[in-house]
Amino acid sequence: MDIHYVTCQENVEAMSLHPEGSAAAPLPSERRLAGVALKWWVLVSVGIATFMTALDSSVVNAVLPIITRDFRSDMLITSWVVTVFLLVLSGLLLTFGRLGDLYGHKRVFVIGFVIFVIGSAACSFAPSVWALIVSRAFQAVGSAILASNAPAILTTTFPPQQRGQALGMQATMTYLGLTLGPSLGGFLTALFGWRSVFFINIPIGLFALLIATRVIPAGRVTDHAERFDPLGAGVFMIGLVTLLFGLNRGRDWGWLSPRTLGCIIAALILLALFVHIERRVPYPMLDLGLFRSRTFTVATASAIIVYICLYSVSILMPFYLIQARGMSPDHAGLILSAQAVVMAVLSPLTGTLSDKIGSFWLTSAGLTVLALSMALISLLGPQTPLTRVPLLLGILGVGMGLFTTPNNNALMGSAPRHRQGVAGGIMASARNVGMVLGIGFSSAIFSTVELQAQRAGDPLAFYRGFHVTFLVMAGTALVGLLVSTRRRWNG
C-alpha cells in the first residue's frame, strides 16, 4: 500500500530552515513514517531511475554505427537518435518539476517511469530509423520526468542531516550510468544486438516502478488554488531547445553562420519573453523569487560553469588519446573512466560531509582543484607519458567530486519544500546547458586556434588548440570559484 503523509498548514509554516537555505526539515510525522528501511528503499527506486536515465544518455553513442548500418541510413539522420533525446530532455525538465510540485512528486514520478518503460519498448521494436527517433523522443519525456522529480523526492524523504548523503549516492548512480553506458552498449550489442540496449530497460524499469509505487510517500502537494502555466512552459521549452539546438549544430554550420546566429538570437528573445511572462502571471512555472536566494543563484550559476569545464574534457580528450596519440578506442575508454570512477567514489562522502559543514569550503576546494586539473591537462603534449593522463583525469574527478554533491545539496536546500520539483528541474537543466555550452565553446576555441596554427604551417597545430582551450577552461574554473564563493558561509 502507498504510505501517505498527513500534513497540515500549521506544521508547514513551522518547518525550520537548513543553515544554507530555506528547505524545511521533514515534518515529525514524515520522520516517523520515513523510517530507515523505507527511506533507503526510496533511494533504491530513485537510484535505479537515475542510473537508467544517465545510461540511456550515453549508451546509444557506442551503437550508432550499427544502427546506421542496420537501417541502411546515414549518420546525419541516425545522429538524431542522440540529439532528440538531449533536446526533449532538456526542454521538459523544468515543466515536469513544476508539475511534480503541483500534483505530487510520487504521482508524476510513477507516470514518468511508465512512459520511460514504454518508450524503451518502442525503441527496442522500432521498425525504422524514424520510428526509433520518435521513440527516443518519447523515452526522453519519461527521462525528463524522472530526472526533475528524483532530487525532490530525496530531499523531502531524507532529513536535512542526511540530504547530502542521499544526493551523493544519487550522483554516484549518475556517474556509473554515464561511465558504463558505452561499454555496456557494446557488450549487449555484441551478444544480443543493438535492440537489447533498450530492451534491458523494461524489466529493470518495471522492478523500480514496483518499488516506487510501494515505498515513495505521496507527500504534500501545492495548494490547489495554484494553476499550471502552459504559456510560460511552452515559451521556455521552445526557447531552451532552440538555444541548445543552435549550440549543438554550431560546429557544423559555423559559429557565425546565419543559422547558428539566428537560433541563438531567437532563443534569447524567447527566454526574455519567458521572464516577462513569469513576472506577470499569478502562478508562474518558474518562481523567480527562488533567485532572490543568493545560495540558489550562486549554486545554479557555478554548476553551469563547472559543467562547461567538464564537458570540454569529454569532447576533446578522446581526440587527444585516439587521434593525436594513436590509442585504441577501448583503451582510451578505459583511461577516460578514471574521472567518473573517482567522482562516483567521492560523491557520497562529500555529500555526507556537506551535511555537517555546509557547501562553502567543499565547493571552493572543488573548483580550485578543477582549475588546477584544467591547467595540467593543457600541458599534455606529443611526448607526455600516457600513464599521466588517468592521473590528471583522477585529479579532475576529485575536483568534481568535491564540488557537485555539496553544490546540489545547497541548491536543493535553499528552495522551499513546495518548490523542490522546480529546483530539481533547474539543477538538471544547469547540467545540460553547461554540457552543450562546454562542447560548443571548447570546440570553437580549439578549431579556431588549430586552424590558425595550420595556416602558419605549425606541425603541432592540434596541441596548440588543445593547450589554449584548456588554459581558457582553467580561467573559466577560476571564474566559477569567484562566483561560488559568493554563497553564504555557514561555518
Secondary structure, 3 states (H helix, E strand, C coil): CCCCCCCCHHHHHCCCECCCCCCECCCHHHHHHCCHHHHHHHHHHHHHHHHHHHHHHHHHHHHHHHHHHHCCCCHHHHCHHHHHHHHHHHHHHHHHHHHHHHHCHHHHHHHHHHHHHHHHHHHHCCCCHHHHHHHHHHHHHHHHHHHHHHHHHHHHHCCHHHHHHHHHHHHHHHHHHHHHHHHHHHHHHHHHCCCHHHHCHHHHHHHHHHHHHHHCCCCCCCCCCCCCCHHHHHHHHHHHHHHHHHHHHHHHHCCCCHHHHHHHHHHHHHHHHHHHHHCCCCCCCCCHHHHHCHHHHHHHHHHHHHHHHHHHHHHHHHHHHHHHCCCCHHHHHHHHHHHHHHHHHHHHHHHHHHHHHCCHHHHHHHHHHHHHHHHHHHCCCCCCCCCHHHHHHHHHHHHHHHHHHHHHHHHHHCCCHHHHHHHHHHHHHHHHHHHHHHHHHHHHHHHHHHHHHHHCCCCCHHHHHHHHHHHHHHHHHHHHHHHHCCCCCCC
